[in-house]
Amino acid sequence: MLAPYNSYQIDVFALAELDKIGWPGARDDSTWSLFVFQAREFLEAWFQTVGAARGSEAHLIVVRDGEGEPLLYLPLCLEMRRGVRVLCFPDGGVSDYNAPILRPGLRLEPAVFREIWKEILATLPPVDLVYLNNMPDRVVETPNPFLALGLGAPQGRGSYIDLSGSWTAYSAEPARHAAIGQAARKLRKLARKDAIRFLAAPLSQPSRETWVDFILDQKRRQYLRTMGKDVYALPGYEPFFRHMAASEQLDRVSTLHCLKVGDEIAAGHLGYATAKRAYYILTVTNYDLFAKDSVGTALFSHLLQQAFADGLSVLDLGVGAEPYKDLWMTGHYSLYSYMQPLTLRGRIAAGALMLKHSPALKRLRQLRASPGLVPC
């Protein structure tokens, strides 16, 4: 049985102390329950780009047991939003899941975690509003202790593919088999005209930058087409993804792939990887030349088959309920939000946020989108 909350030690550190405190990295998910979005490499990139642009102040929390051993790592930041001091996860639109890093199998009694949370808030500088979003019900397979705060109904989902079986069995499902077969037939047709190549980084800097330029340009056009908004104009957004595609990150946490037809990039993907999981993040199709050729599905099925062959446990499709994910996913996380106003100013801001995220406005945004049938 776990000790009462006052047997735990709670410490708060600055960003510069990441290495000193042994914050887990992306490849440490064999020994910790973690998502890549809270790994050391991701946080370093985030605070250098998105966080710097937003004026985010890092508060990195470590909770230890009575013997001084870490139980959880919790990355939070303070941001000033229209005069309101908001405590949130390092996100800004580039983190699919916001959660602590947990000792695998950790089970904190709800009452104990609520007391720990009170102590965390008491340790931090003054806060008007706590706003935590995209919190999954589980951190990999370990229950998320934040459920103890009473999070209400799920606000979304994150989808994934369990790779514990075989590619043969997984791809035999009729709808998947049909989609894979159609993409393969179209690829063979393209191959009669020019060479087909699936390529992966690392590669020379000019080639890598060409791939990244292509992915970001196509993704920008996709958002403008479906949302009428250039997401990559958000503060720090494009620099963050360029940082994640740098050569040093490709060795540590990121992956970069493309499908080329002759000299043309037909489809591209920038993703992440840990020791056990691959993350399907930014994927694009060259709609100008290959809109009807299922090249996005061809690249996706190639990467998925490779993930099976590499012995990974999961391919994570991330946040969102796009129709193509229903075809490929085998499981999902329920995602929750949590708001805790701590001052009058915080209560006013919380009311504005609740209105912004009301079901009616969400539905209006959904109607503006153009859902696709393939992952591109």
N, C-alpha and C positions, 0 to 999 in steps of 0.2 A: 504494500500500500504506500502511496506517495505521501511525503511529509507535508505538513501545512505550509501555506504560502510563505510564512515568515522564516522558513528554513532555506529559502531560495535567495540567491544573490543576484541583483540586477545592476548591470553597469551600462553606461552609455558612452560611446566613443565617437570621435570625429572620423571623417573620411581618410585622413592621413594615417590612421591607425589600423587600417584593414589588414595589412600584413602582420603587424605586431600582435593582433588578437587572434590570428589564425582563421580569418573568415573563410569558409569553404569556397572552393572554386568549382567550375563546371564539371571537372572530372572527379569530384568527390562524391558524386551521387551513388557510389557503391557503399559509402559509409554514412551518408546523411540522406534524409528525405528532403529533396529540394527540387525546385524548378530552376531552369537556367536564368530566369529573370531576376533572381535574387543572388546569383553566384557572383563571386568577386569580380570576374572579368566584365560581366554585364554592368555592375554598379560603377566600376571605374569609368567605363565608356559613357554611361548615362550622366554621371555628375560632371564629366568634362564637356558635355555637349548640351543635351536637353536640360539637365539640372542647372548648368551655368546660365543658359539663356533664360530660365525661369526664376533665377535667384534662389534656388533651393538650398536649404541648409541641412546637411546630413546629420542624422542622429541614429547611430548604429547600436542596437541594443543586444546585449548578450545576457541570457538568463542561465545561471548555473545552479546545480543542485548543492546539497549540503556538503558534498565532498569537493566542490569547486569544479566539477566537470560540466561542460556546456550541455544544456538541454535544448535550447533554441537560440537562433539568431534572427533578429527582426530588424530589417532595414526600413527606416522611416525618414521623412524629411519634413521640414517646416517651410511653407511658402506663404508669402504675403499676396493675397488675392483681393484686390479692391479694398484694401484696408483691413482685411480679415486674415488673422493668422491661422492657417489651415495645416493640420497634421495629416499627412497622407503617405502612401507608398511612392517610391521613385517610379513614375509611370509616364505621365504626359502623353499617353497614347501609344507607347511602344512596348508596354509590358502586357502580355496576354493574361497572366495569372499573378496576383499579388498575395503573397503568403509568407509566413516565417519559414526558415529552414529548421527542420526538426530532427531530433534523435529518432531513428526508425523505431516504430512501435510505441512512441510516447503516448501515454494516456494521462492527461491532466483532468482531474475532477473539475467540472464546470465552476463550482464555487471557488476552487483554488485559483483557476485561471482568472476569474473576475477580480480577485484580490491582487494577483500579479499585475493585471492590467491597470488597476488603480494606482499601484506603486510605480509603474512605468510612467503614467501621466504625471504623477507627483515629482518624478525625477527630471522631467523635461522642462524647458522654458515655458512661459505662459502660452496657452493655446486658446483660440476662440472656438474652433470647430475641428472635430476629428471627422475626416471623410475618407473611408477606405472602400475601394471598389474592386470588382473582379476578383473577389476572394473565393477560391474553390472550396468545396466541402471537404476535400482531402488534399494533402500534400503528398503526391504520388499515391501511396496506399495508407498513409498515416492520417488519422482524423485531424482536421484543422481545429486547434483549440479556440479560434475566434468564434466558432459556432456557439460557444458558451455565452456570448454577449447578446444572443437573441437577434438573429439577422433577418427574420421575416421570410418572405417568399423569395425564391431564386429570381435573379434579374437577367439571367442569360445562361449560356452553357459554353463549355470548352470540350472539343471532341478529340478522340484519339483512336489509334489502331493498335490493338494488342498483337504483338509479333511472336507470341509464345508458340504458336502453331507453325505450320509450313506455308510457304507461298502457294504451293499447289492447292492446298485445301482452301486457303483464303480466297484465291482468285477463281475458284470453281463456282462460287456463288453466282447464279445466273446473270443478274444485272451487272455485276462487276466483270464477269467473263465477257459479256457483250460489249461493254465499254472498252475493255482492254483489247478485244479482238478488232473492234472498229478502228481504234487508234493505230494498231499494228498494220492493218490493211492500208490505211491512208499513208502511213510511213513508208511502206513498201512501194506505194505509187510514187511518192516523192523521190525515193531512192533510184527510181528509173531515170530521173532527170539529173540528180546530183548526189554527191556522197553525203551520207547521214552519219553524224558523230555525236555521241554523248561525251561531254568533256567536264572535267572537274579541276578546280584550283587545288594546289598552288600553281601559278603560272607567272609569266613576266609582268612587271608593273603596268606597262602600256596595255597589254591584253586584259589584265584584271580590271583596270579602270574603264576600258571599253565595255566590258560586261556590266560593271556596276552602273555606268552611265545609261546603258540600255535598260536595265532593270528599273532604275529610278524614273527614267523618262516614261517608260511604258506604264509604270504604276501611277505616275502623276496623271497621265492621260486617262487612265482607267477611273481614277477618283473624280476627275473633272467631268467625265462622261456620265458617271452614275450618281455623283453627289453634288456636282457643280462647285466643287471646292478643291483647291490645291493643298492637300494635307501636308505636303513636303515644304510648304511655306511656313508651317508652324515653327515656333522658336526651337532651334537646335535639332529639328527632326531629320533633315537631310544629312547634316554633319554626323549625327549619331550612326546612321546606317553606313555612311562612308567609313567611319571609324571601325565599325564591326566587320567591314569587308577588307580592312587593311591586312597586309601579309602576316603581321604578328598575331592578329586575332584568328586568322584561318588556321594557324597552328594550335590555337588554344580552345576556341569556342565556336567559331563560325564555319559555315560550309558555303561553297559557291559552285553552281553547276549551270551548264547550258546545253541545249540541243541545237546543233548547227546543221543547216542544209546548205551544202557548198560553203561559201564564205559568209552566209547570212545567219545571224542568230535568230532562230525560230521561237525559242522559249528559254526562259532563264529562271533561276531560283537562288535566293540568298536565305540561308537558314542557320540554325544553331545545332550544336550537338554536345551532349554530355557523354559520360562513360556508357550510359545505358539507354539514352533516349536521343532521338532525332526530332527536330522541330521544323515544321513546314511553315515558313514565315512569309517571305515576299516571293510570289510566283507570278510570272507574266508571260504573255504570248505576243508575238509580233503580228498584230492584227492587220497591219498594212499588207503583209505578204502571205500570211498563213492562217487567216481567220477561220477557214473552213476545214483545216487539216488535222484537227485534234492533237496538235503538237503539245499543248499543255498537259493533256491526259497521257500522252506518250512519255513526256519527261517525268511526270508524277509516278507512273507505274514503274518506270526504270528506277527511280530513287527508292520507291517502296520495295521493289524486289531486292535492291542492294541492301536495304536495311534488314530484311529477312536474312540475307546471306551473311551479313556482318554479325549476326547474333544479337542485335539490339532487342530491347524488351518492348519498346513503344515507339511509334511514329506519332507525334503530337500534331494535330491539325489546328490547334489554337482556339481562340475565342471566336464566337460567331456561329450562326445557324444557317449558313449558306447551303442551298439545296445539294450541291455536289458532296458535301460532307455526310449527308444521310446515306449516300451510296457506299462510301468507303469506311466510315467509322464503325468501331465495334463497341465503344463505350464513351461515356462523357462525364465531365465534372459539372455539377451545379454551381453557378457563380452568384455570389451575394455581395451586397453593399451594406455599409454600416455608417451611420451618421450619429455623432454625439456632440451636440452643442454644449459648450462649457461657459459661455457668456451670453449676454443679450445680443451682442453683435453676431455671435455664432448662431443664435436661434434665428435671426433674420436671414442670415446666409443659408441656413439649412432649409428654410422655407422656399427660398429662391431655387435652390438645387432640386428640391422635390418637385417643383413646378416644371423645371427644365426637363426632368427625367420622367414626367408623367406618362402613362400608357398612351394617351391621345397623341402627344408629341412624338413618342417613339414610333407609333403607327404611321404618322405623317412622314417621318424620315424613311421608314421602310418602303412606303409607296414610291418614294423618289428614287429608290435604288433599282438596279436592273440585275436581279439574281441570275447567276450563270449556272450551267449544268455541268461544267467541267472545272477542274481546279486551275484556272488561269486568269 
